[in-house]
Amino acid sequence: MPPSLVTFRIAPDPPPRLDKALARDVPEEASLSRSRLARIIPDGAVRVNGVVVTSPRARVGVGDAVEIALDMAEESHMGAEALPLDIRYEDDEVIVVMKEAGMVVHPAPGSPDGTLVNALIHHCGESLSGVGGERRPGIVHRLDKETSGLIVAAKTDRAHHALQVQFEAREVERIYQAVCYGVPDPADPRLRGIRGTAFEPGGVLRIETQIARHKTDRQRQAVVWHGGRHAITRARVLEPFGKPPVAALVECRLQTGRTHQIRVHMAHVGHGLVGDPTYGGNRKLAKDAVSEMALQAVRSFPRQALHAASLGFRHPATGKLLRFVAEMPPDMQELCASLRN
């Protein structure tokens, strides 16, 4: 079978070296580190505008078309585990799962097992997609450990490639629900003064920035204006909480899918998520705006209040539009109920 291809274009303001530009712009779902890219470039795995480039120091320009050929999957060291899966859809090509908060998607240092991938290996058996030089279920997008919600995985290489193309072309519908501090109000002049923000019809807050790793804390992401990955989030208030309103249930639509994107963007505009230890800040609610029960519910909420509620994509084999909706998990429902009452 031929190698799988990762295709994308070079974004504006590229770094001076090919390996750095690829590391910045390669789709995150490909899981290609700069060190791995540096190894495969001399092997002729990278084409720029149809021409093989073998020097990591080569220069690239904005809009250049890149193809990276990845070797077929090797046997994975990851084991199968009989973990419960909340399967919302499955056929020979794809599987859609409702991931619980607290489950890691892919094994990593500190989380070598008990992950969604371990569960999928057990459930899918030999029907796995090869990607990144490793035999594993075809993870084409991810959710943070403490984010609940819908995730799709490919069971064949054909499905994996087709889904990657849809994610890269921003054709996949991803809608999240989140509980944030404050209310993103179109009438708030503070929001209109924040760089990268604008309001669209219907009171939708559009946040457009670049996102990159934090300069000093490599576990975090940060808003930057040069050298990061382009990111667009649209947020709309579904329900304000408190009198006066001090928190809100918001709907966030991803136009791009960067690491921690919603959490970073909502913090950037001063509306960090309840329970987010990394980006939420030390926000507190006004005691006279909500009940003591609500105050305690917010203080004790154990994770970022973020849920991947809707996922839509075209079936990789039939082209049929599929759309799935997952209700908010009980912990977020209880948090909203406390704030509401």
Secondary structure by P-SEA (a helix, b strand, c coil): ccbbbbbbbbcccccccaaaaaaacccccccccaaaaaaaccccccccccccccccccccccbbbbbbbbcccccccbbbbbcccccccccccccccccccccccccccccccccaaaaaaaaacccbbbcccccccccccccccccbbbbbbbccaaaaaaaaaaaaaccbbbbbbbccccccccccccccccccccccccbbbbbbbbbccccccccbbbbbcccccbbbbbbbbcccccccccccbbbbbbcccccaaaaaaaaaaccccccccccccccccccccccaaaaaaaaacccccccccbbbbcccccccbbbbbbcccaaaaaaaaaaac
